[in-house]
Amino acid sequence: MKIDLNCDLGESFGRYTLGDDAAIMPLITSANIACGFHAGDSLTMQATVRLAKQYSVAIGAHPGWPDLQGFGRREMSLSAEETEALVLYQIGALAAFARAEGVELRHVKPHGALYNQSARDRRLAEAVARAVKRFSQDLVLVGLAGSGSVEAARELGLRVSNEGFPDRGYTSEGTLIPRSQPGAILSSVTDVAVHAVDLATNGIQFGGQRIRVDTLCLHGDNVHAAENARKVSEALQNAGIEVTAK
């Protein structure tokens, strides 16, 4: 059995550093790099792409709503046309740095509220998928396992990756517990590692179906992010699961 281990990175601003990307990068197989709308800036994007290249980590764009103050975690109501354009814009920005460093962009994973809204709003899901396809048919779209965002991308002919979250709690319907509610964030490193193995082995129950998880996401802004990545990687390998980019 194989599983990809990804992390949301590059979410710093100039001298303000969020998380420890340098410690996390060697422990993961894919990096979702912020593209400047919810977090990140040009120098941070460049540095994060270079860091991913150093450790042969697959690079993906991590586009979000234009919401620096809310870290992209506040819902917004934009038209499908606006959403498609802003996602395409952000993919292009990160792709420029990847090209300059001689590496390829492998995937796209929406961030925060855009991710969650597109998982349940088919109009948004299709807008995001169209933006990805317009840039490159070869990119993989990463979405919440079993959700409408994955279905919309697949129907457009894109490759998809069903995602699970070891450091987040789930509702009985297979969606993420909102961050404002108890149980949304797993604070124990041990619990996160156990959850990772369970997700990789058993998938999730979504919409009455058991959905296989292709990639596991850890949040780079979590206070235990580096430790989570280390423990999750160890737990997966101890369970006989190969950690590798898809």
N, C-alpha and C positions, 0 to 999 in steps of 0.2 A: 504494500500500500504506500502511496505517495501523497504528500500534501505540501502546498506552498505556504510559506509564512511571510506575511507582509506587515508593514508598519507605515503609519502616516507620519511623514517627516518633512523637514524643510519649513517648519512653521515658525521660524524666528524672524526678527526684523532688525537688520543692522547689528547694533551692539546688544540688542535685547535677545537673549537666547532662551528658547523654550525647549526643554527636554535635553537629552544627551545623544544626539544623532551619531556622534563618533563611536559611542559605546554600543549602540543598538545595531548599527549597520552590519558589523561582521557576523551578527547572530541571525540575520533574516535572509530571505531569498528574493523578496520583491519590496520595492520602496514606492510609496505613493507620495509624490512631491508636490507640495502646495504651489500654486501658480500665481500668487499675488493678490487674489481677490478676498479670500477669507484670512489669509496669512501669507508670510513669505515676501521676499522682494528679490530684485534681480541678482544681487550678490549672494543671497542665501540660496536661490535656485541654482546658481552656478556652482557654489561650493558643495551642495548636496548631490548634484549630478556627478561631480568629480569624486565625491566620497563613494557613491554607489559604484562607479566605474572601478575604483580601487579594489573593491571587494567582490567584483563581478556580480552585483545585485541587479536584478531586472528593474528597469525604470518605468514608472507610470505617472501620468498626469493626474493631479488631485484637484479638479476644479470645484469651486464652491460659489455660493451667492456672494455678491459684492457687499460684504458685511464685516469689515475689519473690527469694528467695535464689539460685535457679538460673536466673533470668531466663526462666523458662518453657521452658527447653530440656531439662528432665529429664522423662522419661516418667512418667505417672501412670496409675493404674488406677481409674477411676471408672465408676459405672454409666451406662447410656445416659440414664436419667432425670436424674442429677446433671449430666451433661455438657450436656444440652439446657438445663437451668435456668441453669447458670452462663454459657453462651454468650448466652442471652436476656437475662440480667441485665446483662452487659457491653454488649450492643448498646443496651439501654435507657439505660444511663448516658451513653454517647457521644451518643446521639440527643437527650438532654435539652440538652446543650450546643449541638448543631447547631441545634435548634429555637430556642433562646434567641438565637442569632446570625442567625436567619433564613435558614439554609441547609439543604439536604436531605442526608440520609444516602444514599449511592449504592450502597455495597457492603459486604460483610463478608469478611474474610480471616483465618482462624485463624492463630495465631502458633506458631512453634517446634515443640515436641514435639506439641502438639495438632494442628498442621497435618500433620506427618509421620505421626503415628499414624492420623489419620482418612483419610489418603491410601491406607493399606493395610488398615485395619480398617473393614469395611462398617458394622458396628454403630455405631461412633463417627461415621462419615461421615453416616449417616442421622440421628443425634442432632443433629449440627451443622446439617444442612440443615433439620430440623424447626424448630429454634430460629429460624433465619433466616425461614422461611416464616411462622411464628407471628407474628413482628414485622411483616413486610411481604412480600407476594408480589412487590413491585416491586424488592426488593434483588437485586443480583448477588452470587453467591457465587464467590469467587476460590479456585482450588485448583491443585494441581500438575498440569500439563498431562497429560491422558490418564489420570489416576488415578481411583480409586474415589470420592473425595470429589466430583469433578466429575460422575461418573455418577449418584451418589445424589441430588445436587441437581437434576440435569436430570430424573430420573425423578419428582421431586416437583413438577415444573413450574416450577422456578426458572430464571432466566437464569444462565448461568455464564460464567466467564472463565478460559481455560487460561493458566497462568502459567509463565514461564521465569525463570531466575536467571542474569544475566550474571556476577555476582561469585562464583558457586559452581560447583564441579566436579560432573560427572554420572558415574554408573556406566554400564556398557554396557546396562543394562536401562532407562535413562531416569529413574532416581531420583537424588536428591542423594547425593553422597558424605558419609557421616557426618563431622561436624566434628572428631571425634577422629582421623580418618585423613588421611594426606598427600593433597594435591590438593583438599581440600574447599573451601578459600578461595583465590580468585585474587587475588594480591597486586599484580600489575602493572595499572596503570590502562589501559595500551594493550591488554593481553590482555582485560580486562573489556569494553572498547569493541568489539573484534573479535568477542568472543563474543556481545555484544548484537546485532550486525548479523546474525550467523549464525543466532541463535535467531529473530529477526524474519523473516528471509528463508526459512529452511529448516525451522523448527520443531524438534521433537525426535523421536527414534525411541523409542517407548514401547509395550511389549507387541507388538512386531512390526509396528506401524503408525506412519506418519509423522503426528504431531499438530501442527497449527498452533498457534502461540502468540499469544494475544490481548494479553497484558500482560507487561511485563518488570519484575522487582522488584530494587531495590537496597536493601541493608541500611544503615539510618541509623547503626548503631553501628560500621560499618566505619571504620577510621582514615582511609581515602581517600574517604569517602562523597560529599562535595561535589565533589571532583575527578572521581570516577567518574560522577556525574550529569551534570556538564558535558561530559565527553568522550563519554559514551554518547549524549547528546542530539545532539552535533555529528556523531558518526559515523553515527547513524541518518539525520539530515537529509542528510548528504553522500551517503548511499546511496540517496537519493530516497524515504525512508520518512517519512511524516508522523507526528509525535509528537502524539497527541491522546487525550483521555479517551474511553473507549467509552460 
